[in-house]
């Protein structure tokens, strides 16, 4: 039987001679069409040899498979997905969504020439950092500011500028590992700063810093542990005391604040997280933070602090290797402008808006999605239920937000197959599976995701 089926496999040249294939070659890359046909034939060959294909097939079926393969080849690898997982700053799904002004800013500089490094007033070359520095200074209260490609780069650049071949004193309990196995000690080592660990994992005192200061001390470093918490018998040095010690000893104090909180969210019921403005006000010389976490903008590392130190960083040769492009600057500017007014920021910046959605609104959205999915009730059962959402992105690790989800079950297909089917849809739908149900958390679902979810589930149901 295998031999008979193998003899049915068409030759590539035979399929290429067909008019419909010739017409397709005029619309698509001929090389891609040929490759897709070969892949389709190979798919059938392997299926026959593995016993997965045991009945006869036609050339039309081979071409249909080739068409599916061609469609996949033409799809971008980096693509839109629907985030039904309920994690607002989902690192694996691109972190924060950009606000409309940020997106508009990117499109504007992408489609047109722009004044990236051109001073329009003087008619001469300018600095790319000038477009964003004044805005960061206005919002944070800092004397100067600089933007690089991510927060790890910001930490490395700041340490290299302040502490090359000198000692950086940091609490042992703050030597964190961030996403992708990047660790503060390794970043420090690459910056050519010599790490001096003080205190213990759970307790560090002011005298731990003071007793380790030498003539070779370059910086007192504080790292905010935004991605974990230690409870119980703990103590860390208040920032004000560290700044006072640094001032007395003539040593700059640097703080890596991590997530880039610009709004005090504790007044909205979230655990307290230090804001950039507070650190600057307390006299920290340099603060570094991310642009794409709690700030809600593009991937970037923002450095704010004393003007003299920032100017030194701008002249550091490493800065050119870490500089941001026009898209990042446009997106960051579009995001930061909203922070001039807290209410505007909460309304316009998706990360903040999703975090602060009311339970009532989330329940209404879940019920609306349930009604939208009602035509599929022959294959699926839909219920609205309470669940917990997470902030994500290494931010507020203890914060859980009450949310509402669509809970999907089926008597005809397992929850595993539903999850995989939605994930394999043309626009992948990322869900959670719990207690025999597939969950779609409405906190991270956008208005235009509803139709995609309907069509994705319809495709899953059609295969039953």
N, C-alpha and C positions, 0 to 999 in steps of 0.2 A: 504493500500500500504506500509506503514511504517513497519508493522509486516512482510510482505512478504520479504521486503528488509533486515530487521534485521535477518530473518531466513537464508538469503544467506551468512551471515558473516561466514567465515571459523573459525575453532578452531585452536589455535596455534599448538597443537600437530599434527593436520592433515597436516599443512604446513611444519612442521619440518620433517615429514616422507618422504617428496619428495626428490628425488635424488639431484636435483639442489640445494636445500637448504642444504642438507648434505655436498655437495661439497663446498658450500660457507662457512660452519662452519669450514672446514678444513683450509681455507685461512684466515678467520677472527675470531675474538673472538666469541665463541658460545654465550656468555652472551649478547654481543652487537647485534648479529643477532636476538636472541629471543626478545630482547627489541625493536628492530626496527620493527619486525613483530607485536608485541603487539601495538606499536604506530600506525602502519598502520591500523590495525583492528579498533583501537580506533578512528582514523581519519574518517574512513567510518561510524562508529557507530554515531559519533557526526554529521556528514554530513547528515545522514538519519534523525536523530531526529530534526535537525534544518531545514529540508526541502531543503538543498542544494544539496543533492543527491536524485534524483527522478527516476532514471532508473537502470536497473539491471547491475550487474558487475560480473566479473569472478575472480577466485582465482589468475589468472595471473596478473590482474590489482592490486590486493591487494599486491602481491609480488613485482610488479614494484614500487609501492609506498614505500614499505618497503626498497627496494634497494636505492631509492632516500634518504630516511631517514637515512639509514646506511652510505651513502656517506657523508651526512652532519655531522653525528656524528664523522666521521673519519677526518674531516677537522679541522685544527687548528683554535682556536678561534681568536688568534692574527694572522692576515694574511696580505698578500700583497694587496694593493689597487692601483688603478690608480688615480692620483691627477690631475683632469681636472679643478679644481677650480681656478687655477692661483695664489694661495697663497703659496709663496715659503717656508716659515717656518710655516707650518700648524701644530699648536699644537695638534689638534685632529687627525692628520694623521702621528704623529711620529716626527714632527719637521724636522730638517735638514737631508738630505740624506748624507750618508758617502762617502768620496772619496775612490777610489780603494785601496790606500795604507792602509787606516783604516780598510777596510773589510778584506784585506789580512792579516793584523796584528791580527785581531780577530780570523780568521781561523787558523793561525799558532799556537797561544797559546791555542786554543780550542782543537786542534788535538794532541798536543804534550805537554810533560812536559816542564817547562820553569823556568827561574831564577827570578820568582816573588819576592821572599825574600831570594835570595842567591847571595852573592858577589863572582863572578867567579874569581876575582883577588886574593882575600884573602882565598877563599875556606871555607867561614864561612857565618853565617846568615847576610843578608843585609836588606835594607829598600826598600819597594815597591815604595816609593816616589822618590827614586834616579833615576829611569828610565825616569822620566819626568821633574824633577826639573831643571836640567841644561838647557834643551831646552826652558822652560818657561822663565828662567832668560835671556837667550841669546836673545830671541825675544822681551821681554818686557823691559829689562834693569833693572829688579828688583834684589835685593840682595838674595832673597829667594822665594820659592814657595811651595805650597801644593795643593793637589787636593782632594775634597770630592764629595759626590754623587749628589749634585745640588747646585744652587746658594743660595737658602734659607738656606741650611745647612752651606754654606760658611759664610754667614752673621751671623748666629747664633753662629758658632764656634768663629769667630773673636770677636764678641761682648762679648761672655762669657769669652774669654781669656783676653781681654783688660778692660772689664767693669763690671765684676760680682759684684753686690751690689753697683755699682757706677752709676753715671749719664751719659747718652749719649745725647748730645745736637744735635737736628736735626730741620731743617726748617719745619714748619707746612705744607708747600706746597709740601713737598717731602715724605709725609707719604702715599705711594702708595699702591694699592692693585694689586697683580699680579694674574696670572691664577689660577683657582680653589679656589678663595676667600681667598688666603693666603695674609695677610696684614703685612706690615712692623712693625706696633706697636705690633702685636701678636708675630711675630718672635723675636722682641726685648725683649718682656716680658718673653718669654720662655728661652731666653739666660740669664735671671736674671739681665739684665741691666735696669736701671730706666730711662724711657723716659722723656726727657725735651723738650717740643715743644716750638719753638721760631718763632717770626715773624707772618705773616698772610699767607693765602692761596696763595695770588698773589705777596706779597712783603716781602722779608726778607733782613735785613741789617747786616753789620758786627757787629754793636753795639748790635744787638739782641743776638748774640752768646756771645760777650764779657761781657755783663751785667748779663748773666746767669751762667757764670763760677764760680764755688765754689771749695773749697778744696776737694769736693767729685766728681768732674767731671773726668770721665774716658776717654772720647773720644769725638771728634767733628766729627759728622757723616754727610756725604753728600750722598744723594741718587739720582741717575740720573733718571729722569722721562721718561724712554724710551718708555712707553706705552701710554702717553698722552702729550698734549701740552696746555699751557695756553697762550693766546695772550692778548695784550692790555696793561693795566697799571700794568706792572710786573717788578720785580727786584729780582735777587738772587746774593749771594756773589760769586765773582770769586774765583776759586779754589786756585789761588796763594795767595790771601788775607787770606783765611781760613788757609792755610798751614803756613803762616807767623805768624798768631795769635797763632796757636798751638805751633809753635816753641818758641815763646816768653813766653808762659805760661807753657811750658813743658808738653803739652797734645797731644797725638797722633791724627792724622787726618786719618779717614777711609772713603773710597768712595766705594759705591756699584754702579758699572757702568752698571750692568744689562746684556746687550746683548752681551758683549764681542767683541767689534769692534777692530780688529787689523790692518785694512786697512782704511785709510781715503777715504771714498767713495764720499766725497763732490766734489772731482776733477773729478768724473765720472758723476756728475749731480744730486747726491742725497743730501738731507738735511744733514747739518753737524751733526755728532755724535762724541763725544769725544772718542779718542782711549785709550787703556790701556797704551800704551807707553807714551802718553802725560801726563797722570796722574802721572805715576812713575817719569817722568822727572821733573814735577812741585813739587815733593817732598812729595807726599802723602805717609803716612806710610804703609797703607794697602789698596789694591784694590781687590774687589771681582767681579767675572763675570761668566756668563754661558758658558758652553762648546758647547751646542747644539742649540744656536740661531745664531747670526751673525758670530760667530767663525766657525760654520759649522761642528762641531764634535759631539761626543756622549754626552748624558746627563751627566753633571758634573758641579761642582762648583769649580772654580779656585781662589786661593788666592795668590796674589803676593805682595811683599813689603819688608820691612826691615828685615834683617836676624834674628835679635834678637827676633822680634815679631813672625816670622814664626816658629822659634825653640820652642818658648813657646807654640804655637798652636799644634805642633807635640806631645808635652808632655801632652797636655790636654786629660783627660780620655774620653771626648766626641768624640775625633777624631776617636777612634776605632769603635764607633757606626756609624760613618759617612763615613768610608773609602771606597774607590772604589775597584773594583775587577780587575782581569787581563784583562778582555775584554775592560773595560773603558780605562785603561792605554794604551793598545795596539792601540785602535782606536784614542785616543787623540794624542798619539805620531805620528801616521801615518798622522794625520791631521796637527799638528803643524809644522812638518818638511817642509811643503810647504810654510809656512809663512817666511821662510828664504829668499824667493824671492817673491816679490809682484806679478809679472807677472805669476809665477808658481802657486801661490795660486789662482789667478783669473781663471786660466786655469783648474786646477785640482780639486778644491773644489766646489762641485755642487751648494751649496748655493750662492756663489759669482758668479759662472758662469751663473746660471739662472737669477740672478738679472741684470747682465750686457749683456745679449743677445741683439743683435741689432734688431731694428724693421724689417729690411730687412730679417734677418735670421728667425725671428718668422713668417713673412708672407710666406716665402718659405716653412717652416714646415707645416703651415696650408694648403697651396695648395697641398702639398704632401699627407697629410692625407685625404684631400677631394678626390684626385684621388684614394686613397686606398679604400675609402668608396663607390666609384661610382657603384659597382655591387648591392648596396642596394637601388638604386634610385627609384625602383618601390614602396617602402614603405616610403621612407624618402626624404626630400629635404635638400641639404647641401649648405651652403654659407659660405664664408670667410668674417669676419668682424672685425673691430677694437673694442677693449674693454680695460679696465684697470685692471692691476694686482696689488696685494698688497704684501709687504714684509712679514707681519705676524709675529707671535711669540712675540708680544708685542714690536716690533722693528720698528722704523721709522713710527709712526702712521700717519704722514701727507704725506708720499711718495706714489705716484701712478705712475705705470709704464705703458706706452702705450704698448699694446700687440695685438695679433691676435688670434681669436678663430674660431672654426668650429661651425656654428649655425645650429641646427637641428630642422626641423619641419616635421609634417606629417598630411595628410588629414584623416588618418585612426585611429590615436591614439593620445591622448592628450599629451602635454609636461610633465604633471605630471606622466602619466603612463610610458613615455619614461625614465624619471629620475629615477623612482622607479625600473623599469626593469633593467637599467644599474647598479644601486646600489645593486640589488639582484643577479647580475651575479656571476659566480664562482669566478672570480677575480673582486671584486666590482669596479665600475667606478664612481668616485665622480664628479659631474658636478654642474653647476649653471643654474638656470631657470630664464629667464628675458624676459619680453614682449612677452610671448607666444612661446619662443624658448628655447631649451636646448643648453647651451654653454659649449664647451670644450676648455679651454685656453691652447694654445700650450707652454706657458712659462714653465709649470711644467709637460709637457708630455715627457717621455723618448722614445728613439728610439724603444725599444722593447714593448712599450705600444700600438703601432699602430695596430698590429695584434689582441691584446686583445680587443681594441675598435671595430674593425671590427666584431669579433666574438660575442661580447656582443650585438651590435646592430642587428646582424643577428638573435640572439636568441630572442630578443624583437620583431623583425619583423615576425619571424615564429609563434608567438603567436597571431598575428592579425587575 
